[in-house]
């Protein structure tokens, strides 16, 4: 009367869900290494496969997405007149 269950037969996680979760993670870790190899490790994919899946899912390359995200965050932080540009750049992940 016991139903059968196997972790090997469980459906794989959707790559789109993984990419969306990664994008949320990236927004909170802008100062981290957000290169393709590091992001691929986060998704447990090879860098080449990750880059293909990411580009197909988001419509832009991973590096373009990271750059746009960092610029967007920096722009919103710089809207505050008391913001220090060097600190904003550091928090947004720019060296």
N, C-alpha and C positions, 0 to 999 in steps of 0.2 A: 504493500500500500504506500510505499515511499516513492515520491516522484524523483525522477532522475535529474541530476544537475551536474554540470561539468563546467569548470571555468574555461576550459578549452573550447567549449561550444557556445559560450556566451557571445552575443554580438559585439563586434569591436566598437570602440568609441568613434563617434563621428569626427572626421578631421575638422569640419567646420566648427564644431563645439570646442575642440581643442584650440583652434586658432582664436576663437572669440575669447576664451578663458585666458589665453596668452596675452591678447591685446589689453585686457583688463589688468593683468599682472604687470605688463610693461608700463602702463600709466602710473603705477605706484612705485616703480623701480627705474626711473629715468636715468639715474646716475650709475646704474649697473652696466655691465657689459651686455649690450644689446646687438652684438654682431650675429650674423647668420648662424655660425657654429654654436654659440651660446644659446640662442633661441631654439635651435633644432634640438639641443640637449633637453631643454625645458619640455619640449613636446615629444621627446623620445623618438625622434626621426633622424634620418641622415640629413646633413645639410642640403644636399641636392634635392631630395624628396621634399623636405620642409619648404625650400624656396619655391618649388613648383606649386605645392598645396597652398601656401600662403598667398602667392600671386593670383592663383585661380580664385581663392576665396575672397580676398580683399580688393583685387583689381589693381594693386600696386605691388612693387617689390618690397621685401621686408625693410631694406635700408631706407627706401623712400618713405615708408610708413613711419619708421622711427624718427626720421628727420622732421616730418610734418608734425608728429606728436610733440616732439621736443620744442619746436618753434611755437606751436600753438600754446603750450603750457607757459613758455617764456613770455610770450606776448601778453597773456592774461596776467601774469605776475608783474610785468612791467607797467601795467595799467595803474598800479598803486604808485603814487608819486614818491613814496618813501622807500621804494624798492631799490636795493643796491644792484646795479647791473652784473657785477662779478659774482655775487651770491646767487642771483637769479640764474645766471649761466651755469653755475655749478649744480644747482638744484635741478635744472632741466637736463643735465647730462652733457653739457658742452664743456670741453676742457679749456 
